[in-house]
Amino acid sequence: MDAPEVRALPTDLVFVDLETTGGNAAHHRIIEIGIVRLRDGVVTEEWSTLVNPECIIPPYIESFTGIRNDMVASAPRFTDIGRVVLDKLKSATDAPVFVAHNARFDYGFLRAEFRRADLAFSAPVLCTVKLSRRLYPEELRHNLDVVMERHGLQCSARHRALGDAQVLRDFWISLCRELPEDTLAAAAHAAMGAVKLPPHLPDGLADELPEGPGMYRFFGVRAGDEGEGLLYVGRAGSLRSAVLAHFADGGRGRSAGAAGGRGAALKEAVRRIEWEETAGELGAALLELEALRAQTPLYNRHVRTFERSVTLKLAENSTLLGIVPVDELEPGELDECFGMFQSPKDARKALGEIARARELCLKVLGLEESAGSCLAHQLGRCKGACVGKEPLILHAVRVQMALASLKLKTWPFPGRIALRERSAFGAEVLHVLDRWSYIGTAHSEEELASLAGRAGPQEFDPQIYKVLARYFAAHPKLDWHDLEAQRRADTRAADTGRADIGRADPLDHRTLDVS
């Protein structure tokens, strides 16, 4: 048997850190670049520059980095220095290894800026987060502050590009001292892991995919369709990991569970991939719902339509439960509803199982028609609500207690809100929501002002409800702004002719515990 290939430790590396106006390379821009070149263990260059992003730096980025708008006003634009930066990331012979913490963030931003400058750039990429995870799997956290503390590293200017790049260099040098060369080399090459994609996909696609959350679409030839069609829609916490998983051996992407060879067929059919980055998981889920509503992808097995979905609703002035289509509900009626079911048959089955477990009366619940007592009472499994032995009001209380875990949640806010979602990379958006309805997502104050007055959908949407309810349950402390209160304040100000009365910053949020 052949011995396993021994791969050499990389000796030509460029440690890179960027500061940016946000976390989405498609929308945000670089404001500072820091580069440290290490060749054969010797630092050959340290370089940094501020960059004019040609847009406003948000206040929270100014606070986080200390880089203000006036500091970049006279700095060069990236298009002015693109060739200089490219030369510092390349060598005359081979491409140095591009090293960064959360490397796909920095690499993706630089590639986006190079594209705008009509320059091509690609390099082998080593992420020090992935490297730390491989070398220290017993550790739970691998952010830069934790790595610095763990290895006794110091930083002259944290959250500034050159200071953070120097820390990455020091981290690498400490690893070279502390670990056997073959151990570090194996971990580095595993973390760099070149990805093989089918030859029918565009060159360089793996380099383009961002690490952050978002929604993605696969396009290709569909049988019976002329031209290209939509094959699959998905969402992910890491677009890169999710998309590449579809093409890995064993196909562990979200489509991999398709019956038979559907996963393999999808891999062969894909010719084009599009994605849209989001600030977090909620934005990705909302985008996915919109995409699935607009079209029907061929390979999404679990696309559900809710037109026939029903819920259990307490009849007005009655102890009886009715089975009601969810699309006929008003948002204010959710207090009286229990569960969501794909069909009336499913609702009756669930209610019957609960009734038998809690000794509720199937006849009173409308699940059984008979003269006299119900069958369960004759078998000693009903407390007699059907024959007057148990007061109906007591039975109704027991029904509500039995169904408590299925009770639909009331809207936990005063009215329409802007919910802030912020990514680990600094991207921030405002989701405008109104009584379990999704109005839209704002990336600026102007977009927020437009969405704040937009009419919402008339019907209750169970898919949106489920996405929001799950998110609220997983994130009990939410950062939000009361748009209803803002509207009232604006109205009072207009009525009195005083713009200062009750006026609040539209991006001034507060926290609500919805647990």
N, C-alpha and C positions, 0 to 999 in steps of 0.2 A: 504494500500500500504506500502511495506517495505521501511524503511528509507534508503537513499543512504549510502553506505559503507564509513566510515570515516577512511582514511589511515593515519598512524602515520608519523611524520616527521622523515626522516632518521637521525640517530645519530652516525653511524659509517661510516666515509667517508675517502677516500684517494684522495687528490688533486694531479694531475699528470700533468707535462708538459715535453715535449721532444723537443730537438733540433735535426735536421736531416740533411742529405746531400741533400735532395730534398723532393718532395711531393708525391712520388709514393712508397708505402710500398713494392711493388714487386721488385723494382729496387734500391731504396735508403736505407740508413741505419741510425741508431740512433747514435748521437755523444754526447748527454748528456741527463741524466735523473734526474728529480727533483720530490721528493715525500714528501708530508706533510700529516700526519695522524691526524685526528680529531675524538675523541671519546667522546660522551656526552659533547660536547662543550669545551673539553680540548685537546690541542695539545700534542700528545704522542710521536711524532717522526717527525724530519725533516732530510732528507737525499738526497744527490745528488752525482753523479759521472760522470766524462767524460767517454766516451766509444770509443774504437778504432773501427772505422767503417770498417777497412780492405779495404779501398778505399780512393781516394783523395777527400778532401772537396773542392767543387767548390769555386772559388774566391768570388762570390756574397754571398755565405753562410758565408764564413769567414768574409766578411764585415758586413753582417746583424747581426751575433751573436757575433762576436769577438773571435770565437773559431777557432784557426789556426791548420793546419796539424801537426805542431811540438808539439802542446799541447796534442794531442790525440795519438801521436806515442807510448808513453809508458803507455797509459791507458789500462785497461782490455778490452778484447773483450766481447761481450754480452754473448757468450757461457760460458765464465769464471764466469760471475756473474748472470746468468739467474736464478738460484735457490734462490740467495739472493734477487733479485728483486721480484720474485714470492712470497716469504715469506712476503715481505713488502706490497704486494697488497692483501694478504689473512688474514684471522683470523682463530682461532681454531674452531669456530662454524659456522658462516655464512659469506658469502662474503660481505665485505664492498662495499659501492657504489663507483664506479670509476667516479671521477669528473674531467672534463677537458673542456677547451674552444675549440670549434670545436672538440668535444670529439671523434668522429669516426676517426679522423686523428690519435690522440695519441693512442687510443685503437687498431686501425688497425695496426699501426706500432709495438706496443708491441706484439700483437698476431702473427704477421709475424716473429718477432725475436724469440719468444718462440717456434714457429714451427721449425725454423732452429735449435734451441737447443734441439729439441725433448721433449718439455715441453708443457703441456696443460694449458690454462688459459681462464677463462671467468668470467664475473662479470656484475651486473646491472650497467648501464651506465647513467650518468646524464651529459648532455651538458649544460654548463653555457650560451652559446649563445641562445639555445632554451629556457632556463629558463628565461633569460632576456627578450626575445621576448614575452613570456607568461605574465610576470609580468608587462612589460612596452610596450604594443602594440602600444602606440602612438608615441614611439621613432622610428626613421628610421634606426639608426645604433646601432650595438651591438658588435663591435670589442672590444678587451680588453682595448685599449687606451681610447675609448669612455666610457666604463663601469667604468674605473678608475676615469675619470674626473667627471662622473655623480654622483659617490658615494664618492668622495673625498678620494680615495685610493692612496697610494704611493707604489712604487716598488724600491727595493734596487738594482736590476740588471735586467732591462728590456731586453727581448729576451735571457735571460739565464734561464735554466730550473727551478732551485730552486726559483729564484726571481719571475717568473711568477706563479709558483705553490703557493707561499705564497700570491700573490695577489688574487688568486681564493679562498683561505681560508678566507682572509679578506672580500671578496665580500660575501661569504656565512654567515659569522658572522654578517656583517652589515644587511643582509636581515633578519636574525633571530631577530635582535634588532628592525628593522623598521616595520616589517609586522606581522600580526596575525599568529599564528602557523598554524592554519587550512588553511589559504590562501597560505602560503608558501608550506605546505605539498601537497596541491592539485596541485599547479603548478609544483612542483618537480616530483610528480608521473605522471602527464600528460606529462611532458617533457621526462621522462624515458620510457613512454608508451611501454610496451612489445608488440611485433609484433607476431601475430599468422599466421603461414604459413601452407599450406596443409601438412598432415602427410607423404605424399609420397616424400617430399623434404628432403634433408639431415639435420640432427640436426645441429644447430649452424650456419645455412646459414645466418640468419639475422645479426649475429655478424660479419660475414666476409665481408659483403657488405660495400664498402667505400663510404664516403660522396661526394667525388670529381667527376668531369666529366668523361665521357667515353662512350664506346659502350658495349652492352651486347647481349648475345644470349640465347634463350631458346631451349633446346633439349628435345625430347620425342618420343613417338611412333607415327608414321604416318601411317594411314590406307594404306594398300597395300605395305608398305615398310618392309623390313626385318631389324630388329634391330632398332637403334635409329636414328632419323632424325632431321634436323633443323626445328623448328617451327616458330621462331620469331626473328627478329633482331631490336634493338632499340638503341637510343643514349639518353644521358641525361646530364644535368648540375650537377645532383646529382644521381649517380648510385643507391645508397641505396633507396632514395625516389622513383625513377622511378620503380625499380624492385618491391619494396614492394607494390606500388600502384596497380600493376597488380593483387595482391592477397587480397587487401582490399575489404571490403563489398562495393558493388557498382562498383568495378573495374574501377578506374579512370586512369589506365595506358594508354599508347598510342594505345594499341590494344582494349581498351574498346569500341570504337566506331564501332566495327565490327558488321555487320548485324546479327540480331537474337541472338543466344546464342553462337556466336563464342568466345566472351571474356570468358564466363564461360567454354566453351570447352577447351580453351587454358590453363586455370588454372588447369583443371583436367589432361591435357595431359603432362604438364611439369614434367620432371624427373631430369633434370640437368640444371644448369645455369652457364654460363661462362661470364666473363667480362674482359675488358681491360681498365685500367685507362689512361686518357690523360691529358695533361696540361690545356686544355680548350675546348671550344665549337667547335672550328675549327677542332682540331684533332679528336674529337668525330664524327663530321659530315663526315670527310674524311674516317675514319675507317668504318663507317656505309655504305658509298657508296661502298667501296671495298668489304665488306661482302655481300652486296646485289648483287654485280656483280658476285661474285664467286658462289653463290647458290641462290635458290629460296625458301625462307621460306614459310611455308604453311599459316601462319596467317597474313602476311603483306599485307593488302588490297591495300595499296597505292604505291606499288612498280611499278614504271613507267619505261617503256623501251622507249628510245629516238631514236631507229633506224629509225623511220619514221618521226621524228620531222622535222619541216621546219621553215624557217625564210623568211622575206620579204627583198629582196636585190635589190638595184638600179642596173639596167643593165648598163654595161659599155658603156660610151659615149651615154647615153640615159636618157630620163626623165621617162622611164617605170620602174615599179617594177616587179620583178620576184619572184616566190615562189621556194625556193632552199632548199634541204635537208641539215640540219645542219652538218651532218657528212662529207659533201663534202667541207666544208669551210676550208680555211687556216686562222690561227689566225689573220693575217694582214688584212683580209677582213671584220672584224667585224665593221669597221668604216662605211661600206655601208649597214649594216643590221639593221632590226627593228623587235624586238619581237621574241619569240619562241612559236611555236604552235605544238600541238600534231599531227596535220594532215593538208594537204592542205585545206580541207574543213573548218577547224577552222580558218586558215589564211585568206581565202577569206571572211568568215563571219565577222571577226574582221575588215578587211580592208573596207568592205562594210558599216559597221556601222559608221566607222570614216568618210568615204566619204560622206555619207548622212548628218552627223552632220556638216561637214565643207564645204558642197556644192562643193565637188570635183567631177570630171567627171569619172563615172564608166567605160565608154568606153575607155578613155585614160589609165585608170588603168588596163585595160584588164579584167574587170569583166563583161563586157557586149558587145555583138556583135550585131551590127545593122547598117543599111545603114543610112547615114545622122547623125543627132544629136542623143544624148542619150535620154532615156526616161526622165531622171531628168531635162534636159534642156527644154524639151517640157512642163514640169510642173513648170518651173521657179525655179528649185532647183540645177542648175548647171550654172556656169558662162560662159560656152560656149567654153571651151578648145577644145571640139570635133568638133566645126565648125569654129574655128579660131577667135572667139570673145575674147578669153583670150589667150595671148601668152603661148606656152607650157613651156617656161622657168619659167614664173611666176607661172604657175600651179605646176611645179615641186618644186618650193620654198615653195608653200603652202602645198604640200604633205609632205615635210620634216618637216615643222613646225607642222603639224598635228600629225606626227609620232614621234616627238621629245622625248616624254616620253617613247617610246618603244625602242629608239635607244640603241643598244648594246654598252657596254663600251669598250673603248680601254684599253690595258694593261698599267697601270699607272707607270710602272718601266722601266728602260733602257733595261732590259733583264731578265736573270735568277737571282733569288734572294733566300736568306734564310730568311724566315719570323719568327721572334721570337714570341713564345707564352709561357706565364708564368702563372702558377696557383696562386691562393691566398695562397696555402700551400708551394710555393717555387719551384715546378716542372717547368722545362724549357726545351723546345725542339725547333728545327729549322725545319720548313717546307720548303722544297725546291720546288719552283714554277717557271714555265717558260711559259709566255704568255698564261695564263689561263689553264695550264696543271700542274698536281700534279706529282712530280717526286718521292717524298718520304719524310720521317721524320727522322731527325738525332738527336740522344741523346748525341753525342760526336763529337769532332773535326775529329776523324777518319771516322765516318759515314758521316759527312758533306763533307769531301774530296772525298769520294766515290761517293756520290750523285751529287756533283758539276759537275762531268764529265759524268754522266750517260745520255744516249740518252733518250729523252722524247718521248711520243706518237706522232704519225704522225697526227692523226685525232683530230679535235676540239671536246671536250666533253662537252655537254651542262649542264650535271649534275654538273661537277666540276665548270663550269663557274658560275652557279647559287649559289652554296655554297660560292665561293670566292667573288662574287659580293655582296651578302648579308652581308658577314663578313666585307668587305671593307666599305660598307655603314654604318654599325653599329660601326666600329672602324676607324674613319677617320685618326687618327694619329697612323701609323704603325711603328714598330721597325724592321728594315730589314738591310740586308747586300748585297751589290752588288757583286754577284759572277762573273759576266762578267768582271767587273773592276779588280777583284782579279786574274782572269785567265790571263788577259792582263799583269798585273803587274808581275805575275809569269813568263810569256813568256819573257818579257823584261829582267827580272833578269837572266833567263837561257841563253838568247842570249849574255848578257854582262859578264856573269860569276860572277855577283855580286848579292848575295842573299838579300842585303839590299835595292835594288832599287825598290821603289814603293811597298814594301811588307807591307801588312796590316794584323792585327790580324784577322783571319777568323771569330772570334766571336765578333768583334768590330762593332756594328751595329749603324745605324743612323735612325732618324725619318723622315718620309715623311707624309705630310698632303695630303690625297687623296680625301678630301671632294670636 
